Amino acid sequence: MLAVLRNPTYAKLFSAQIIALLGTGLLTVALGLLAFDIAGGDAGIVMGVAMTIKMVAYVAVSPITTALVARLPRKAVLIGSDLVRAGVAVSLPFVTEAWQIYILIFLLQSASATFTPTFQAVIPSVLPDEKDYTRALSLSRLAYDLESLVSPMLAAVLLTVISFHNLFVGTVVGFLASAVLVIASRFPLIPPPEPSRFFDRLTKGARVFWSNGELRGLMGLNLVVATTTA
């Protein structure tokens, strides 16, 4: 699986992905501490609303932003997503009200929902061999799954030596480093997709899934797993 990291472009992009994932995870932990600092006893309610917004934004915004940026240069989209997340991290120390947390968490997750599908769409162009593409996609999925375990532990270690306000500084640096790695990556020539209506681009993924019996079965299995682990 790690053999795909010999490709310098994918290695840089994968490093950018890991840094951005850790930054998002640390930012989520810092948000929880910020909510407690602002709301006190109501921090649980604030974080509950914030996490709901986080999940809704990630699920609902992803297909919309993917359709909107379909014809834009993918490198620019990845860099822009990192810069938006860095901007959110910069803004968080100045938050004084719970509703401001809600807006910033929506922007953060919207940027992440733009970065992820764009990153995955670049992989087949960087690694055209099917086996390499499969390994790269598996490695990317592994990074997403491990982030939920690593980020809280890393945050706990960091909080023993720094205040949670300083976590914001670290996440800003992380997102900027991710953007720099994307800038340093040499993208292959990726032709823009054929012009199509926005609604067609928005619903294409769902239509492809629904028209393929195997994909419908996979979606059903994912729903079962998601329901039992919710």
Backbone torsions as a table, in degrees:
resi	resn	phi	psi	omega
1	MET	NA	-39.5	-176.5
2	LEU	-74.2	-9.1	-178.8
3	ALA	-61.6	-27.7	-178.3
4	VAL	-67.2	-18.3	179.7
5	LEU	-72.6	-7.5	174.3
6	ARG	-71.6	-19.0	174.4
7	ASN	-76.4	115.1	-172.9
8	PRO	-61.6	-36.1	179.9
9	THR	-66.6	-47.2	179.5
10	TYR	-66.0	-37.0	179.3
11	ALA	-59.8	-42.9	178.4
12	LYS	-66.6	-44.0	-178.9
13	LEU	-65.7	-39.4	178.9
14	PHE	-66.5	-39.3	175.9
15	SER	-62.7	-41.3	177.3
16	ALA	-61.7	-39.9	179.0
17	GLN	-63.2	-46.2	-178.5
18	ILE	-62.3	-45.4	-179.6
19	ILE	-62.1	-43.2	179.9
20	ALA	-66.3	-38.2	177.9
21	LEU	-63.4	-46.1	178.4
22	LEU	-63.1	-39.5	178.2
23	GLY	-61.5	-42.8	178.7
24	THR	-65.0	-41.5	179.2
25	GLY	-64.1	-45.2	178.4
26	LEU	-64.1	-37.6	179.7
27	LEU	-65.4	-35.9	177.7
28	THR	-64.9	-42.5	177.0
29	VAL	-62.6	-45.5	179.9
30	ALA	-62.7	-34.1	177.3
31	LEU	-62.8	-40.3	178.2
32	GLY	-61.5	-42.8	178.2
33	LEU	-68.0	-36.7	177.6
34	LEU	-65.8	-39.5	178.2
35	ALA	-61.5	-41.7	177.7
36	PHE	-64.8	-38.0	-179.9
37	ASP	-65.3	-36.2	-176.9
38	ILE	-85.9	-46.9	-170.3
39	ALA	-98.1	-14.2	179.7
40	GLY	61.2	-118.7	-177.5
41	GLY	-66.4	-19.9	178.7
42	ASP	-92.8	11.7	-177.2
43	ALA	-60.8	-35.2	179.4
44	GLY	-61.9	-41.5	178.6
45	ILE	-65.5	-44.4	-179.7
46	VAL	-60.3	-45.6	-179.0
47	MET	-69.9	-33.4	176.5
48	GLY	-61.9	-44.6	177.2
49	VAL	-65.0	-42.6	-178.8
50	ALA	-62.7	-42.5	-179.8
51	MET	-69.3	-33.0	175.2
52	THR	-64.4	-45.3	177.0
53	ILE	-61.0	-39.6	179.8
54	LYS	-58.4	-49.5	-177.1
55	MET	-70.0	-42.7	180.0
56	VAL	-63.3	-42.5	179.9
57	ALA	-62.8	-43.6	-176.5
58	TYR	-65.4	-41.4	-177.4
59	VAL	-75.9	-43.6	-173.2
60	ALA	-81.6	-35.2	-174.2
61	VAL	-79.2	-32.4	-174.0
62	SER	-53.4	-52.5	179.7
63	PRO	-65.1	-30.9	-179.3
64	ILE	-70.1	-48.8	-179.4
65	THR	-67.3	-35.5	177.7
66	THR	-60.4	-42.1	178.1
67	ALA	-68.2	-37.2	-177.7
68	LEU	-68.6	-38.7	-173.9
69	VAL	-99.7	11.3	-173.7
70	ALA	-56.1	-35.0	-175.6
71	ARG	-100.8	5.3	177.3
72	LEU	-87.6	154.7	176.0
73	PRO	-59.1	130.4	-173.5
74	ARG	-68.2	-32.9	177.0
75	LYS	-62.1	-43.1	179.6
76	ALA	-63.7	-37.2	179.4
77	VAL	-65.6	-43.6	179.5
78	LEU	-63.8	-44.7	179.6
79	ILE	-63.7	-44.7	179.4
80	GLY	-60.3	-39.3	178.6
81	SER	-62.8	-42.6	178.1
82	ASP	-64.3	-40.6	-178.6
83	LEU	-68.0	-36.7	176.6
84	VAL	-63.3	-43.2	-180.0
85	ARG	-67.1	-36.6	175.4
86	ALA	-63.9	-39.3	177.8
87	GLY	-63.4	-38.4	176.7
88	VAL	-63.3	-44.7	-179.8
89	ALA	-62.9	-38.3	178.0
90	VAL	-63.9	-35.0	-175.4
91	SER	-76.4	-27.2	-171.0
92	LEU	-60.4	-38.3	178.9
93	PRO	-62.0	-17.0	-178.5
94	PHE	-96.5	4.4	-179.0
95	VAL	-72.5	134.5	178.9
96	THR	-126.4	-11.1	-177.9
97	GLU	-130.1	152.0	-178.1
98	ALA	-62.9	-37.9	-177.2
99	TRP	-63.8	-26.7	177.0
100	GLN	-68.4	-35.6	175.3
101	ILE	-61.5	-41.4	-178.7
102	TYR	-61.9	-43.6	-179.7
103	ILE	-65.0	-44.3	-177.1
104	LEU	-69.2	-37.0	178.1
105	ILE	-67.2	-33.5	176.1
106	PHE	-65.2	-44.6	178.9
107	LEU	-64.3	-41.4	-180.0
108	LEU	-60.6	-48.4	-177.6
109	GLN	-73.1	-29.9	175.4
110	SER	-64.6	-40.8	177.4
111	ALA	-66.1	-40.8	177.8
112	SER	-65.1	-38.2	178.9
113	ALA	-68.3	-20.2	174.9
114	THR	-85.1	-40.5	-177.5
115	PHE	-64.4	-47.3	-171.2
116	THR	-60.7	-55.4	-179.4
117	PRO	-65.9	-30.9	177.9
118	THR	-67.3	-43.2	176.8
119	PHE	-59.4	-46.1	-179.0
120	GLN	-67.2	-30.5	179.0
121	ALA	-72.4	-24.2	-179.9
122	VAL	-77.4	-30.2	-172.4
123	ILE	-54.1	-48.8	-178.2
124	PRO	-63.4	-24.4	176.9
125	SER	-77.3	-34.3	179.3
126	VAL	-77.5	-37.3	-178.8
127	LEU	-124.5	83.2	-175.0
128	PRO	-69.2	-23.3	178.5
129	ASP	-67.0	133.0	-173.8
130	GLU	-62.3	-39.6	-179.8
131	LYS	-66.5	-42.5	177.6
132	ASP	-64.0	-40.3	178.7
133	TYR	-61.4	-42.9	179.5
134	THR	-63.3	-43.0	178.7
135	ARG	-63.7	-43.2	-178.7
136	ALA	-64.2	-40.9	179.2
137	LEU	-66.1	-39.1	177.6
138	SER	-65.1	-40.9	179.0
139	LEU	-64.5	-40.3	177.7
140	SER	-63.5	-43.0	178.9
141	ARG	-64.1	-40.1	178.1
142	LEU	-61.3	-40.3	178.9
143	ALA	-62.6	-41.6	178.3
144	TYR	-62.2	-43.1	-177.6
145	ASP	-69.2	-40.3	-178.6
146	LEU	-71.1	-26.7	-178.1
147	GLU	-58.5	-38.4	-178.3
148	SER	-66.0	-21.5	176.7
149	LEU	-91.8	-40.7	-173.1
150	VAL	-76.0	-41.7	-174.9
151	SER	-57.7	-48.3	178.6
152	PRO	-62.1	-39.0	179.1
153	MET	-66.2	-42.2	178.4
154	LEU	-64.2	-40.7	178.1
155	ALA	-63.0	-41.2	179.4
156	ALA	-61.8	-41.2	178.7
157	VAL	-65.5	-45.5	-178.5
158	LEU	-64.7	-35.7	-177.5
159	LEU	-71.1	-11.8	174.8
160	THR	-77.1	-16.5	-177.4
161	VAL	-122.5	-16.0	179.6
162	ILE	-135.2	162.6	175.9
163	SER	-80.8	161.5	-177.8
164	PHE	-67.0	-22.3	176.2
165	HIS	-62.3	-34.3	-179.7
166	ASN	-73.5	-17.4	174.6
167	LEU	-62.2	-33.2	178.7
168	PHE	-61.8	-40.3	179.2
169	VAL	-62.2	-44.1	179.7
170	GLY	-62.2	-38.9	-179.9
171	THR	-69.9	-35.6	175.9
172	VAL	-60.4	-46.9	179.1
173	VAL	-61.0	-40.2	-179.8
174	GLY	-63.4	-46.1	180.0
175	PHE	-66.1	-37.4	177.3
176	LEU	-67.0	-38.6	177.2
177	ALA	-64.2	-39.1	176.7
178	SER	-61.2	-43.1	178.6
179	ALA	-63.0	-39.7	179.5
180	VAL	-64.1	-40.9	178.8
181	LEU	-64.1	-38.2	177.3
182	VAL	-65.6	-42.5	178.3
183	ILE	-60.2	-38.9	-177.6
184	ALA	-75.4	-12.2	-179.0
185	SER	-79.1	140.8	178.3
186	ARG	-97.5	106.4	-178.3
187	PHE	-82.2	141.0	171.8
188	PRO	-70.0	164.5	177.3
189	LEU	-68.5	116.2	-178.4
190	ILE	-112.9	108.5	-179.2
191	PRO	-65.7	141.8	178.6
192	PRO	-66.7	150.8	178.7
193	PRO	-66.3	162.0	177.5
194	GLU	-61.7	141.2	178.0
195	PRO	-58.0	137.1	178.4
196	SER	-153.2	165.8	179.7
197	ARG	-69.8	150.4	-179.3
198	PHE	-57.6	-42.4	-178.4
199	PHE	-63.4	-37.1	178.2
200	ASP	-65.0	-42.3	178.4
201	ARG	-66.3	-36.8	-177.9
202	LEU	-66.3	-38.0	-173.8
203	THR	-100.7	1.5	-174.7
204	LYS	-60.2	-46.8	-178.6
205	GLY	-59.0	-45.3	179.5
206	ALA	-64.1	-38.8	-179.6
207	ARG	-67.5	-39.0	178.0
208	VAL	-64.5	-44.6	178.6
209	PHE	-60.0	-46.2	-174.0
210	TRP	-71.0	-27.6	-177.6
211	SER	-82.1	-10.9	-177.7
212	ASN	-111.4	120.4	-177.2
213	GLY	-61.6	-40.1	-179.9
214	GLU	-64.9	-40.4	179.1
215	LEU	-68.4	-35.2	176.2
216	ARG	-63.0	-40.8	177.5
217	GLY	-63.9	-41.0	178.1
218	LEU	-63.4	-40.2	178.6
219	MET	-63.4	-39.2	177.5
220	GLY	-63.3	-42.4	177.7
221	LEU	-62.6	-41.3	178.7
222	ASN	-63.5	-37.8	177.9
223	LEU	-64.2	-40.5	178.6
224	VAL	-63.5	-46.3	179.6
225	VAL	-62.5	-44.4	-179.2
226	ALA	-63.6	-37.6	-179.4
227	THR	-67.5	-42.3	-177.1
228	THR	-74.5	-23.8	-178.8
229	THR	-100.5	-2.3	-178.2
230	ALA	-67.1	NA	NA
